Structure formats: structure tokens, C-alpha cells
Amino acid sequence: MDKTYLDCIDNDGNCFIIYWARIEFSVIKINYSGLIFSDSNGKISEKSSFIKFNRPCIDDNLLFNNSHLCINGKWEKLSFAVSSLLYRDKQGNELFWNCHHPKTQTRIEYRNTIYNGFGYAESLYLPIKPWQLPIDELRWGRFLSEKTTIIWIQWKDQYYLNKLYFNGVLFEDALFEETQIVFNNGKCRLIFEQPSVIRKGKLSGVIARMPWLKMFFNSKILKTIEIKYKSPTSFFVDSILSDKGWSLYEIVTWHK
């Protein structure tokens, strides 16, 4: 599986989440692109397409123009890339997490309206079947503001992973609570002030409109529950307010 994820949220909380993916099963290739839009009032709309669409060109200026999703966007890189090897299986297959655009200045045209805000983009190449990954829970997210970039990923189960990047510096001591993340030996605290759910449901619901796709996925994946959030966020260092911005984050739970 080859996947690129993009997002953007403006100062008012208008939020875009975009996916591009290519999945191969033997000689069968499936192309997918999808859009989730959560406006400033929390109203959610979604679009998806299985029409072949080229992967976004990964450069300092990342462009995503998709007429099927009615969206035209530009992600202009503002910070250095972050890349990490997340997992290697016994056969030597490797999963790399490539945050090529940890923070961007983003401009999106959608439904004849222009939105400007901070954005994010990453790519994953997964040569391992997703249900073979030794994890039961994944937490991922990002907080972006004028002077702060915080990105995190945590795996739980047989294989434990805990990585948080604060302005490019790696911390591996993050503690995740319902409405906050604490790291750097308790000196830094990211508080989600008004989390709202963007999406909650099983993967099987995402592909319900194309039920024949289910034959290609393990039941563990189809029963996976994903919850996506957006939230205005405050960042404290040594109990002093350092910054404010928006966070996008998710919790994914696999069911065996």
C-alpha cells in the first residue's frame, strides 16, 4: 500500500483531511482518493473516488488538484522534513514514516471559497499487510502554530513505539491522556481545549459503498475503529502559556 495524507485547518476551524492511496493485491490495483471537510460549525461532508489519480508531486510546494473531489490546494513547506523507520518485520520489510511537509502554509479552493491555514502532509509505503502489524492501538496527531510544530505517533501492543517531534527534536517520553499530552519530563504540556469529533466508525463503513472491496481485507482491519478529532489547543512550557493553535489527531483501535 502506498498512501499520502494531507490536511489543513484555518483559524476558524475549517478543516480538510485528504487521502491518496494505491493498494495492490497481486495483479489487482485499487486507486483511492478521499476528502473529509469539517467546517467551523462542525458540519461534516465527505467525498471519495476510485478513479485513477496520480500521486501528489512531493516537492517544497505540494499541489493537490482533484476535480472529482472538487478541491484545488497548495501546501508550501515551512519546516524541515521528519522521517523515521517505524517497523521492520522478520522478512526485512520496512515501514517508513515520511513527514515530508510537517508544517506548511496552505491555500485551498473548495466550493468557490478560499481557505488559508497551516497544513501537514506525509507519506507511507507499507509493504506489509496492515493486519500483520503487531499493534492494537495507534495514536497520531499534529499541533501547528506560527512558532511551534509538534507531531506524534504512538503504537501499543506487542510492538511499542512512542515518538514525538517538537520543532524537529525527538522525545520518547510522551504521556497521552484524554485531553492532553505531557512530554519532556513533564515540562511541556499540550492541552486540547474543545475537542470535536470529525469521524468515528469502522473501516468497513468507509468502504460500504464498494462492498466488493471487503473481500481483500482481513476482518481485523474491517473491525478497526477510527476516531478523528480537531481541537483548539494551548501549549505550555514550565506551566507558562507558550503558544496557541489547532490540533488534528486520531485514535485507531484494531479488534482481533
C-alpha positions in Angstrom: 0.0 0.0 0.0 1.2 3.5 -0.9 -0.5 6.3 0.9 -0.2 10.1 1.1 -2.1 12.1 3.7 -2.7 15.9 3.6 -4.6 18.2 5.9 -5.2 21.9 6.7 -7.2 23.8 9.3 -7.7 27.6 9.3 -8.0 30.0 12.3 -11.8 29.5 12.3 -11.6 25.7 12.5 -12.5 24.9 8.9 -10.7 21.6 8.4 -9.7 19.5 5.4 -8.4 15.9 5.5 -7.3 14.4 2.2 -6.1 10.9 1.3 -4.5 9.5 -1.8 -3.7 5.8 -1.9 -2.8 2.9 -4.2 -3.4 -0.6 -3.0 -2.1 -3.7 -4.8 -3.5 -7.2 -4.4 -1.5 -9.5 -6.7 -2.4 -8.2 -10.2 -5.3 -6.1 -8.9 -4.6 -2.4 -8.3 -7.0 -0.1 -6.5 -6.8 3.7 -6.6 -8.4 5.8 -4.0 -8.7 9.5 -3.1 -10.9 10.9 -0.4 -11.8 14.2 1.3 -13.3 15.0 4.7 -14.3 18.6 5.3 -15.4 19.8 8.7 -16.5 23.4 8.7 -16.2 25.9 11.5 -19.6 24.9 12.9 -18.7 21.2 12.9 -20.7 20.2 9.9 -19.1 17.2 8.1 -19.1 16.4 4.4 -17.2 13.6 2.7 -16.3 12.7 -0.9 -14.3 9.7 -2.3 -13.3 8.4 -5.7 -11.8 5.2 -7.1 -10.8 6.9 -10.4 -7.1 6.7 -11.1 -5.4 9.9 -9.9 -1.6 10.4 -9.8 0.2 10.7 -6.5 0.7 14.4 -5.5 4.1 15.6 -6.5 6.2 15.8 -3.3 8.3 19.0 -3.6 8.7 22.1 -1.4 5.4 23.2 -2.9 3.0 20.2 -2.9 0.0 20.5 -5.2 -3.3 18.6 -5.0 -5.8 19.3 -7.7 -8.6 16.8 -8.0 -11.7 17.6 -9.9 -13.6 14.5 -8.6 -13.2 15.9 -5.1 -13.8 19.5 -6.2 -10.6 20.7 -4.5 -7.6 22.6 -5.5 -4.8 23.1 -3.0 -1.2 24.1 -2.4 1.0 23.2 0.6 4.1 25.3 0.9 6.7 23.8 3.2 7.7 25.9 6.3 9.8 23.4 8.2 12.4 20.6 7.7 11.1 17.1 6.9 11.0 14.3 9.6 11.5 10.7 8.6 11.6 7.6 10.8 11.7 3.8 10.4 8.7 2.6 12.4 8.9 -1.2 11.9 10.8 -4.0 10.3 9.4 -7.5 10.1 11.2 -10.8 10.1 11.4 -10.8 6.3 13.1 -7.4 6.3 10.1 -5.4 5.0 10.2 -1.9 6.4 7.6 0.7 7.2 8.9 4.3 6.9 7.0 7.3 8.2 7.9 10.2 5.9 6.7 13.6 7.2 7.9 15.5 4.2 5.8 18.5 5.0 5.5 18.7 8.8 4.2 22.3 8.6 3.0 24.2 5.6 1.3 27.4 4.6 -1.7 26.0 2.8 -4.2 27.6 0.4 -7.3 25.5 -0.6 -10.1 26.4 -3.0 -13.2 24.3 -2.3 -16.7 25.0 -3.4 -15.8 28.5 -4.7 -14.3 29.5 -1.3 -10.7 30.1 -0.5 -9.3 28.8 2.8 -5.8 29.6 4.2 -4.2 27.9 7.2 -1.4 25.7 8.4 -1.2 22.3 6.9 0.6 19.0 7.0 1.5 16.2 4.6 3.1 12.8 5.0 3.5 9.6 3.0 3.7 5.9 4.0 4.8 3.0 1.9 3.6 -0.2 3.5 4.9 -3.5 2.0 3.4 -5.4 5.0 -0.3 -6.3 5.1 -1.8 -3.9 7.7 -3.4 -6.6 9.8 0.1 -8.2 10.2 1.4 -5.2 12.1 1.9 -6.1 15.8 -0.3 -3.2 17.2 -3.7 -2.9 18.8 -3.8 0.9 19.1 -2.4 3.8 17.2 -2.3 7.5 18.2 -1.2 10.1 15.7 -1.6 13.8 15.6 -0.1 17.2 14.9 -0.2 20.7 16.5 0.8 23.7 14.4 1.2 27.4 15.1 3.4 30.3 14.0 6.4 29.2 16.1 5.6 25.6 17.1 5.4 22.3 15.2 4.6 19.2 17.3 3.9 15.8 15.6 3.4 12.5 17.4 2.8 8.8 16.8 2.4 6.0 19.3 1.8 2.3 18.9 0.6 -0.1 21.6 0.6 -3.9 21.8 3.4 -6.4 21.1 5.5 -3.6 19.5 5.7 -0.4 21.4 6.5 2.9 19.8 6.4 6.4 21.2 7.8 9.3 19.1 7.0 13.0 19.5 8.8 15.7 17.5 8.8 19.2 18.9 10.2 21.6 16.3 12.2 18.7 14.9 13.6 17.4 18.2 12.6 13.9 19.2 11.1 13.0 22.5 10.1 9.4 23.5 8.5 10.1 26.9 5.1 11.4 25.9 2.2 10.6 28.1 -1.2 10.6 26.4 -4.3 11.5 28.4 -7.9 12.2 27.1 -7.4 15.9 26.7 -3.7 16.5 26.9 -0.2 15.2 26.1 2.7 15.7 28.5 6.3 15.3 27.5 9.9 16.4 28.1 9.9 15.1 31.7 6.6 16.9 32.4 7.9 20.3 31.3 5.8 20.5 28.2 2.0 20.2 28.1 -0.3 20.2 25.1 -3.9 20.8 26.1 -6.9 20.1 23.8 -9.4 22.7 24.9 -12.6 21.8 22.9 -12.1 18.5 21.0 -14.8 17.8 18.4 -15.1 14.5 16.5 -14.6 14.7 12.8 -15.2 11.0 12.1 -15.9 7.9 14.3 -16.6 4.5 12.9 -15.3 1.3 11.5 -13.2 0.9 8.3 -15.9 -1.3 6.9 -18.2 1.7 6.9 -15.8 3.7 4.9 -15.9 1.2 2.1 -19.6 0.3 2.4 -20.3 2.0 -1.0 -17.9 -0.5 -2.6 -18.8 -3.8 -0.7 -16.7 -5.9 -3.1 -13.6 -4.4 -1.6 -14.2 -6.2 1.7 -13.0 -9.5 0.1 -9.5 -8.0 0.1 -9.3 -7.0 3.7 -8.8 -9.1 6.9 -11.6 -8.9 9.4 -9.3 -7.3 11.9 -9.0 -4.3 9.6 -12.7 -4.2 8.8 -13.5 -4.0 12.5 -10.9 -1.3 13.1 -12.4 1.8 14.9 -11.1 5.2 14.0 -11.8 8.4 15.8 -10.6 11.7 14.3 -10.6 14.9 16.3 -9.9 18.6 15.8 -9.3 21.0 18.7 -8.1 24.5 19.5 -5.0 23.8 21.6 -2.8 25.6 24.1 0.9 24.7 24.6 2.5 25.2 27.9 6.2 25.1 28.8 7.0 25.0 32.6 3.4 25.9 33.3 3.7 29.1 31.2 1.5 29.5 28.1 3.8 29.4 25.1 1.6 29.2 22.1 -1.9 28.6 20.8 -3.1 26.8 17.6 -5.1 23.9 16.3 -4.5 20.2 16.6 -5.7 17.4 14.4 -5.3 13.9 15.9 -6.7 10.4 15.8 -7.0 7.2 17.8 -7.2 3.9 15.8 -8.1 0.7 17.6 -7.8 -2.8 15.9 -10.1 -5.6 17.0 -8.8 -9.1 16.7 
